[in-house]
Amino acid sequence: MPTYSYVCPKCGRRFDLFHSISDDSPKQCPACGETAQRQIGAGVAWNGSSSRSGLSSAPPPPPRTGFT
């Protein structure tokens, strides 16, 4: 099941919920109880300055030598 990010239009609180993709019931803000709005495209975060950062736990390959 995916994790979805929500924001409350009343108090501005941001929170994440883990639920089925077919669960489209209204989600309530845990702080004030207002119906929250799901954030579209909020599921990807990049670390560092390279697009490769955070994608793999393997170290980068060693530098290539012997080229002229």
C-alpha positions as CSV (number, residue, x, y, z in Angstrom):
1,M,0.0,0.0,0.0
2,P,1.3,3.5,-0.8
3,T,1.9,6.4,1.5
4,Y,0.0,9.6,0.7
5,S,0.8,13.1,1.8
6,Y,-2.1,15.4,3.0
7,V,-2.4,19.1,4.0
8,C,-5.1,20.6,6.1
9,P,-6.7,23.7,4.5
10,K,-7.8,25.1,7.9
11,C,-4.7,24.8,10.1
12,G,-2.0,24.0,7.5
13,R,-0.7,20.8,9.1
14,R,1.0,18.4,6.8
15,F,0.8,14.6,7.5
16,D,1.3,11.3,5.7
17,L,-1.2,8.3,5.7
18,F,-0.6,4.8,4.6
19,H,-3.7,3.3,2.9
20,S,-4.9,1.3,-0.1
21,I,-5.1,3.1,-3.5
22,S,-8.8,2.2,-3.6
23,D,-9.5,3.9,-0.3
24,D,-10.9,7.3,-1.4
25,S,-12.7,8.1,1.9
26,P,-12.2,11.7,3.2
27,K,-9.2,11.9,5.5
28,Q,-9.3,14.0,8.7
29,C,-6.6,16.3,10.0
30,P,-5.2,14.8,13.2
31,A,-4.8,18.3,14.7
32,C,-8.2,20.0,14.1
33,G,-10.5,17.4,12.4
34,E,-11.0,19.3,9.2
35,T,-11.2,17.3,5.9
36,A,-7.6,17.3,4.5
37,Q,-6.6,17.6,0.9
38,R,-4.3,15.0,-0.7
39,Q,-1.1,16.4,-2.2
40,I,-0.4,15.2,-5.8
41,G,3.2,14.4,-6.7
42,A,4.5,14.7,-3.2
43,G,5.8,11.2,-3.0
44,V,9.3,11.7,-4.4
45,A,12.2,13.4,-2.6
46,W,15.8,13.7,-3.9
47,N,18.8,13.9,-1.6
48,G,21.9,15.9,-2.5
49,S,22.8,17.7,-5.7
50,S,22.8,14.6,-7.9
51,S,19.8,12.8,-9.3
52,R,21.7,9.6,-8.4
53,S,21.7,10.4,-4.7
54,G,19.4,8.3,-2.6
55,L,18.6,5.8,-5.3
56,S,21.1,3.1,-4.4
57,S,22.9,2.1,-1.3
58,A,25.8,0.8,-3.4
59,P,28.9,2.9,-3.5
60,P,29.8,4.7,-6.8
61,P,32.1,2.8,-9.1
62,P,35.8,3.6,-8.9
63,P,37.2,6.2,-11.3
64,R,38.3,4.9,-14.7
65,T,42.1,5.1,-15.3
66,G,44.4,4.3,-18.2
67,F,42.6,6.6,-20.8
68,T,44.6,9.1,-22.8
